[in-house]
Amino acid sequence: MALLNTPVRRAWFGVFVVGALAVPFVGNALVVDLLCRTGLAVIGAQALNLLTGYTGLVSLGHAGLMAAGAFASGILTAELGAPFWIALPAAPLVGGLLGFLVGIPSLRLKGVYLALSTLALHFVILYVAAEYQSARGFSTGLLIPRPTLGPLTIAGGRAWYYTLLVLAAATTLFCLNLVRTRAGRAWMAIRDRDIAAATTGINVTRYKLMAFVVSSAITAFGGSLYGYYAGFVSVEAFSFFTAIEYIAMITIGGLGSILGSILGAAFVTLLPYGVDAMINVLPVGERVQSQLFAVKFGAFGLLMALFLVLEPRGLVSIWSRVRTYFDLWPFRYHPLGE
Amino acid sequence: MNTTPRPGADTRTHAGSQGTLTTIGLCLAIALLEVLAIQYVSPLLSEVVPFLALLVMLCVRPWGIFGTPEEIERV
């Protein structure tokens, strides 16, 4: 209740919940699919935000960790016939273990060196996965059957939408509460200045490793869900571009902000479809139509650059500016001072 | 004037001063590793070998082959 401490907040939260629950009854299949993808992106973005936004450790290896989670679940299901309730929790376990390994370089390295070491780990994980895929004869990828939990089978857009909505909300709540605890505050202290954090008695080693383990576990969980959602796991789905996309999400949304991660995840996921819709509406020439893929990449890069230049604190700072405006209206500043 | 680089100071001129020929030599060494990986292990591995070399280097000598430990900011 501390998170929803005013009646207005509670009311808006109620509106949001009702709206989110009503979407599948209103929107068509495409809308539901897009929102499912957004939900998956929210889980990944929250995980990366814990590490990069709150602890200040840059990771380019999160696509690799997603692949690890997806492959852990995929191998358990497709090869060993493990049920859903074993295969899904296995992903965060594998992710946490890998996160521990990935985190070890972070104890010695900083900044660009750490980015390089996580980049290297991304390629190593994907290499192992590709080697496995070709050795076992899954040339295009592993097929994953629909997840079944007791009498329930998650199939169809609507069921997936509610599953992912609950899981994304749970992840968000987990992260929101985590950054309010001792660990979260320690992470922020390390981000701001690690030497100062160490002098105030924070065990920098322990908390950095913890950030890596927690973030990687959630990322692998998200990757596993992605595999289940697509019904299919292959290395092509976790290219280096995916890692960049997640970095873009938390940067565009606003580093070190839970709300920012959600906004950024939605923005980056929906952007290509927005560009699609815009090109269909606008009277652009055939030339642009035929280069749609390149146009999407270009729009993504351009927006990323524009955000870094014009709005370095992300979508969340636009939101807080709007909120402040209405808070203070009709004044432009606190009339009695503060 | 004291010209000794402080730890954590900008030392790019020192770190990058190993010379063109050495750089070419290191490039050839990485290329050799890639070719050996294709020949003896697996063609898939060849793309990863430079990253593996990078990873080993970052774990063992983060300041590079020709640098000195003072050039990197330790955590």
HADDOCK unambig.tbl for C-alpha pairs under 7 A between the chains (distance, minus, plus):
assign (segid A and resid 105 and name CA) (segid B and resid 59 and name CA) 6.57 0.50 0.50
assign (segid A and resid 107 and name CA) (segid B and resid 75 and name CA) 6.72 0.50 0.50
assign (segid A and resid 108 and name CA) (segid B and resid 74 and name CA) 6.27 0.50 0.50
assign (segid A and resid 108 and name CA) (segid B and resid 75 and name CA) 5.69 0.50 0.50
assign (segid A and resid 109 and name CA) (segid B and resid 74 and name CA) 6.92 0.50 0.50
assign (segid A and resid 109 and name CA) (segid B and resid 75 and name CA) 6.76 0.50 0.50
assign (segid A and resid 117 and name CA) (segid B and resid 55 and name CA) 5.73 0.50 0.50
assign (segid A and resid 117 and name CA) (segid B and resid 58 and name CA) 6.98 0.50 0.50
assign (segid A and resid 120 and name CA) (segid B and resid 51 and name CA) 4.75 0.50 0.50
assign (segid A and resid 120 and name CA) (segid B and resid 52 and name CA) 6.64 0.50 0.50
assign (segid A and resid 120 and name CA) (segid B and resid 55 and name CA) 6.27 0.50 0.50
assign (segid A and resid 123 and name CA) (segid B and resid 48 and name CA) 6.13 0.50 0.50
assign (segid A and resid 124 and name CA) (segid B and resid 48 and name CA) 6.20 0.50 0.50
assign (segid A and resid 127 and name CA) (segid B and resid 44 and name CA) 6.90 0.50 0.50
assign (segid A and resid 127 and name CA) (segid B and resid 45 and name CA) 6.84 0.50 0.50
assign (segid A and resid 127 and name CA) (segid B and resid 48 and name CA) 6.85 0.50 0.50
